[in-house]
Amino acid sequence: MTRGPELLAVLRESGVVDAGGHALTVIVAGMIAALRGTEAPQVAVQAPARVSYPQHDSSTYRFCTNFAVTGQGLDPVRWIAPLEAIGDSVLVVGDAVTLKIHVHTDEPEGAAALFDGAGEVSHLDVADMHAQVLTRAHRLAAAAGAAGEPQELCGALAVVSGAGMRALYESLGVSVLDGGPTLNPSTYELLAGIHDVTAQEVVVLPNSPNVVMAAANAAELSEKVVVVSAARSQQAGLSAAIALDPARGAAGNAAAIDEVLAELRTGAVAPAARADGEGRFEIGDAVGFVDDAIVAWGDPAATLQAVLGELADGAELLTCIAGDGAPLDEAGVRALAPAGVELECERGGQPSYWWLVAAE
């Protein structure tokens, strides 16, 4: 056992012996002592290991995917080749009724789909290894520095688009998942994002109606306690994230967020992607929304002013988040602010929308 570090570089680098070998030595020593009727001898204890920050060593594939399969007549060997065709680090263990699958792949959904008709897939866990490589060392170092402090009970994951929007959410302590220009991540990307949140429980801010179903699926698949909030836009989720309390559970945080959302109104101004069938606007014209209704169109400044004016009714604070290519600078936006309401301007850099607005 003590020669392990001489034989394996990874043990030598970490300053430890093989844990399994050490445990077997302890067991055998105890058995011999029991047969002799004597006290078990002391097994040499290895010096404390050097602190290291292990990470997945696969740089080819993105997702570390694990799941169980239950069925009848399952043959572990049969599934190795199909899994190796879409990934590496394949491990299939089990028996004819239950298999445990591990694979590094870019296609978690495809790995699970291989077992369609063969058995039921459960306990699916997907980790984004590329993100882990970038963040794990920092996260573990921070955790080591805060040794003895309790881990946060609840964290949050927001689906976002735009570098500025990412920064705004992160400034509130919210983890973010890039949803792309259309805010449409897959279930498995959401599951990986949930897995990366360090807290025991997670509230998901989907920030788009397109994300709600995938987020619900990810919540069901995750082994963490996960609750999906009612946030249906990036500006709504950002305003509601103020209600997050790391010491409160996911259900309580989701309820607090939903209370904020119930009192919140949202609006947006975007360039028209197509001409209006009723002839109100052409491609590229500004189109203004309050909640889901079109309220103004045409010139960008006039359209934004109309949206701000309607949202200001009964509000104390308007938050206006400028997107990519917004045709007015901050001074131009502030000049449009209605009297009697505070206007907060931020830069989100989101595509598709020139301005996102929230009224509180």
C-alpha positions in Angstrom: 0.0 0.0 0.0 2.7 2.5 0.9 4.4 1.9 -2.4 1.4 3.3 -4.2 2.8 6.8 -4.6 6.0 5.3 -6.2 3.9 3.5 -8.8 1.2 6.1 -9.6 2.1 9.7 -10.3 -1.3 11.1 -9.4 -0.9 9.7 -5.8 2.6 11.0 -5.6 1.5 14.5 -6.7 -1.3 14.6 -4.1 0.9 13.1 -1.3 -1.5 10.2 -0.6 -1.8 6.5 -0.8 -4.7 4.7 -2.6 -7.8 5.1 -0.5 -9.2 1.7 -1.4 -6.0 0.0 -0.6 -5.7 1.8 2.7 -9.3 0.8 3.6 -8.7 -2.8 2.7 -5.6 -2.9 4.9 -7.6 -1.6 7.8 -10.3 -4.2 7.3 -7.9 -7.1 7.0 -6.0 -5.9 10.1 -9.3 -5.9 12.0 -10.3 -9.4 10.9 -7.0 -10.8 11.9 -7.2 -9.1 15.3 -10.8 -10.5 15.8 -9.6 -14.0 15.0 -6.7 -13.7 17.5 -8.9 -12.0 20.1 -6.6 -9.0 20.3 -6.9 -5.3 19.7 -6.6 -4.3 16.1 -3.1 -3.0 15.3 -2.7 0.6 14.3 -2.4 1.1 10.5 0.0 3.7 9.5 -1.9 6.9 8.7 -0.8 8.9 5.7 0.2 12.5 6.2 -2.6 15.0 5.2 -3.0 15.3 1.5 -2.0 18.5 -0.3 -5.0 20.6 -1.2 -5.8 20.2 -4.9 -8.7 21.1 -7.1 -9.7 18.1 -9.3 -11.6 18.7 -12.4 -12.8 16.5 -15.3 -9.9 15.7 -17.6 -12.0 15.4 -20.8 -11.4 18.5 -23.0 -13.1 17.0 -26.0 -16.7 16.8 -24.9 -18.7 19.3 -22.9 -21.2 17.4 -20.7 -20.5 14.8 -18.0 -23.7 12.8 -18.2 -24.8 10.2 -15.6 -28.1 8.3 -15.4 -29.7 5.0 -14.4 -31.7 2.7 -16.7 -34.2 0.1 -15.3 -35.7 -2.6 -17.5 -35.5 -6.3 -18.4 -32.8 -8.2 -20.1 -30.3 -5.4 -20.1 -26.8 -6.2 -21.2 -24.1 -3.8 -20.0 -21.6 -4.7 -22.7 -24.2 -4.0 -25.5 -24.4 -0.3 -24.7 -20.7 0.5 -24.6 -20.1 0.9 -28.4 -23.2 3.1 -29.0 -22.2 5.4 -26.2 -18.5 5.5 -27.4 -19.9 6.6 -30.8 -21.1 9.9 -29.2 -18.6 10.4 -26.4 -15.8 9.1 -24.3 -15.1 8.1 -20.6 -17.9 5.5 -21.0 -18.8 3.4 -18.0 -21.7 1.0 -18.0 -22.2 -1.1 -14.9 -25.1 -3.1 -13.5 -27.1 -6.2 -14.2 -30.0 -7.3 -16.4 -32.5 -5.0 -14.6 -30.5 -1.9 -13.6 -27.7 -0.1 -15.3 -25.7 2.9 -14.2 -24.4 5.0 -17.2 -21.5 7.5 -17.3 -20.4 9.3 -20.4 -18.7 12.5 -21.5 -20.6 13.8 -24.6 -21.9 16.8 -26.4 -25.3 15.0 -26.7 -26.7 14.2 -23.3 -30.2 13.9 -24.8 -28.8 11.5 -27.4 -27.1 9.4 -24.8 -30.4 9.0 -22.9 -32.3 8.4 -26.1 -30.2 5.3 -26.9 -32.2 3.5 -24.2 -35.6 4.4 -25.7 -37.6 1.1 -25.7 -35.0 -0.7 -23.7 -35.7 0.7 -20.2 -36.7 3.7 -18.2 -34.1 6.5 -17.7 -34.0 8.2 -14.3 -31.6 10.1 -12.0 -30.2 12.1 -14.9 -27.4 14.4 -13.9 -25.6 16.6 -16.5 -22.6 18.8 -15.6 -21.1 21.3 -18.0 -17.4 20.4 -17.8 -16.2 23.4 -19.8 -17.8 25.8 -17.3 -16.4 23.8 -14.4 -12.9 24.1 -15.7 -13.2 27.8 -15.7 -15.0 28.2 -12.4 -14.2 25.3 -10.1 -10.8 26.3 -8.9 -12.0 29.8 -8.0 -15.1 28.4 -6.3 -13.3 25.8 -4.2 -10.6 28.3 -3.2 -13.3 30.6 -2.0 -14.9 27.8 -0.1 -11.6 26.8 1.5 -11.1 30.4 2.6 -14.5 30.5 4.2 -14.1 27.1 6.0 -16.5 26.8 8.9 -19.1 29.1 7.4 -22.4 27.5 6.5 -23.2 27.0 2.8 -25.9 29.1 1.3 -29.2 27.2 1.5 -30.6 28.7 -1.7 -29.2 30.2 -4.9 -30.7 31.3 -8.2 -30.1 30.6 -11.9 -31.2 33.2 -14.5 -31.4 32.6 -18.2 -30.0 35.7 -19.9 -28.8 37.2 -23.2 -26.3 40.0 -23.4 -23.0 40.7 -21.6 -24.5 43.7 -19.7 -27.5 41.6 -18.6 -25.2 38.9 -17.3 -23.2 41.5 -15.3 -26.4 43.0 -13.8 -27.7 39.6 -12.6 -24.2 38.6 -11.3 -24.1 41.8 -9.3 -27.1 40.5 -7.4 -25.4 37.2 -6.7 -27.4 35.3 -9.3 -25.8 32.6 -11.4 -26.5 33.0 -15.1 -26.9 30.7 -18.1 -26.5 32.2 -21.6 -29.7 31.5 -23.4 -28.5 32.8 -26.8 -30.2 35.4 -28.9 -33.6 33.7 -28.6 -33.4 32.7 -24.9 -33.9 29.1 -25.7 -31.5 26.8 -23.8 -32.0 23.0 -23.8 -33.2 21.1 -20.8 -29.7 19.7 -20.4 -28.0 23.1 -20.5 -30.4 24.2 -17.7 -29.7 21.0 -15.8 -26.0 21.7 -16.0 -26.5 25.3 -14.9 -28.5 24.1 -11.9 -25.8 21.6 -11.1 -23.2 24.5 -11.1 -25.1 26.6 -8.5 -23.3 25.9 -5.2 -26.3 26.2 -3.0 -28.4 23.2 -1.9 -31.6 24.5 -3.4 -32.1 26.6 -6.6 -34.7 29.0 -7.9 -34.8 29.3 -11.7 -35.6 32.6 -13.4 -36.6 31.4 -16.9 -37.0 35.0 -18.2 -38.9 33.9 -21.3 -42.0 31.8 -21.9 -39.9 29.7 -24.2 -37.8 28.5 -21.3 -40.5 27.5 -18.8 -41.1 24.0 -20.0 -37.4 23.1 -20.3 -36.8 24.6 -16.9 -39.6 22.5 -15.4 -38.1 19.4 -17.0 -34.7 20.3 -15.6 -36.1 20.9 -12.2 -37.8 17.5 -12.2 -34.6 15.7 -13.4 -32.3 17.5 -10.9 -31.4 15.8 -7.6 -31.5 19.3 -6.0 -34.6 21.0 -4.7 -35.5 23.3 -7.7 -38.4 25.7 -8.1 -39.1 27.5 -11.3 -40.3 31.1 -10.7 -42.9 33.0 -12.7 -40.3 35.5 -14.3 -41.1 35.7 -18.0 -38.8 38.5 -19.1 -35.2 39.5 -18.3 -36.2 42.9 -16.9 -38.9 41.3 -14.7 -36.5 38.7 -13.4 -33.9 41.3 -12.6 -36.3 43.4 -10.6 -37.6 40.4 -8.7 -34.2 39.0 -7.9 -33.9 41.7 -5.2 -36.2 39.5 -3.1 -33.8 36.5 -3.0 -32.6 35.5 0.4 -29.8 32.8 0.5 -30.9 31.7 3.9 -34.4 30.9 2.8 -35.5 27.8 0.9 -36.3 27.6 -2.8 -40.0 27.5 -2.3 -40.0 30.5 0.0 -37.7 32.5 -2.4 -39.9 31.6 -5.4 -43.0 32.8 -3.5 -41.2 36.1 -2.6 -40.2 36.6 -6.2 -43.7 35.9 -7.5 -45.0 38.5 -5.0 -42.7 41.1 -6.6 -43.7 40.0 -10.1 -47.4 40.4 -9.2 -46.8 44.1 -8.6 -44.5 44.6 -11.6 -45.4 45.9 -15.1 -43.0 45.5 -18.0 -42.5 47.0 -21.4 -40.1 46.9 -24.3 -39.2 48.6 -27.6 -37.8 46.5 -30.4 -37.2 47.0 -34.1 -39.9 45.3 -36.2 -38.6 42.1 -37.8 -41.5 42.1 -40.3 -44.1 44.5 -41.7 -47.3 44.7 -39.8 -50.3 43.0 -41.5 -52.5 46.0 -40.5 -50.0 48.5 -42.0 -49.0 50.1 -38.7 -45.3 49.7 -39.2 -42.6 48.4 -41.6 -39.5 46.3 -41.1 -37.0 48.2 -38.9 -39.6 50.6 -37.4 -39.7 50.8 -33.6 -42.5 48.8 -31.9 -43.4 49.4 -28.3 -45.0 46.9 -25.9 -46.5 47.1 -22.5 -46.9 43.7 -21.1 -47.9 41.7 -24.2 -49.8 44.5 -26.0 -48.5 46.7 -28.7 -49.0 50.4 -27.6 -46.9 52.4 -30.0 -44.8 52.2 -33.2 -42.8 54.3 -35.6 -40.0 56.6 -34.5 -37.8 55.1 -31.7 -37.8 58.1 -29.4 -41.6 58.7 -29.7 -42.2 55.0 -29.2 -40.1 54.7 -26.1 -41.7 57.8 -24.7 -45.1 56.3 -25.1 -44.0 53.1 -23.4 -42.4 55.0 -20.5 -45.5 57.2 -20.2 -47.9 54.3 -19.9 -45.7 52.3 -17.5 -45.2 55.4 -15.3 -48.9 55.5 -14.3 -48.9 54.5 -10.7 -45.2 53.6 -10.6 -42.4 55.1 -8.5 -39.4 53.7 -10.4 -38.8 52.8 -14.0 -35.8 50.8 -15.0 -34.8 51.1 -18.6 -32.2 48.6 -19.9 -30.6 49.5 -23.3 -29.9 46.7 -25.7 -27.5 46.1 -28.6 -27.9 48.8 -31.2 -30.2 51.0 -29.2 -30.6 54.3 -31.3 -30.6 56.7 -28.3 -27.9 57.2 -25.7 -28.6 57.5 -22.0 -29.1 61.3 -22.1 -31.6 60.9 -24.9 -33.5 58.3 -22.9 -33.5 60.4 -19.7 -35.0 63.3 -21.7 -38.0 61.1 -22.3 -38.7 60.3 -18.7 -42.2 61.2 -17.4 -42.4 63.7 -14.6 -42.8 62.4 -11.1 -41.1 59.1 -11.6 -37.5 58.0 -11.0 -35.7 56.6 -14.0 -32.8 54.2 -13.7 -30.8 53.5 -16.8 -28.7 50.3 -17.3 -26.9 48.7 -20.2 -27.9 45.1 -20.9 -26.6 44.6 -24.4 -29.4 42.2 -25.2 -30.1 41.4 -28.8 -33.5 42.0 -30.5 -34.8 44.6 -28.0 -33.6 48.2 -28.0 -35.0 48.8 -24.6 -36.4 46.6 -21.8 -38.4 48.4 -19.2 -39.7 47.5 -15.7 -42.1 49.6 -13.6 -42.2 49.3 -9.8 
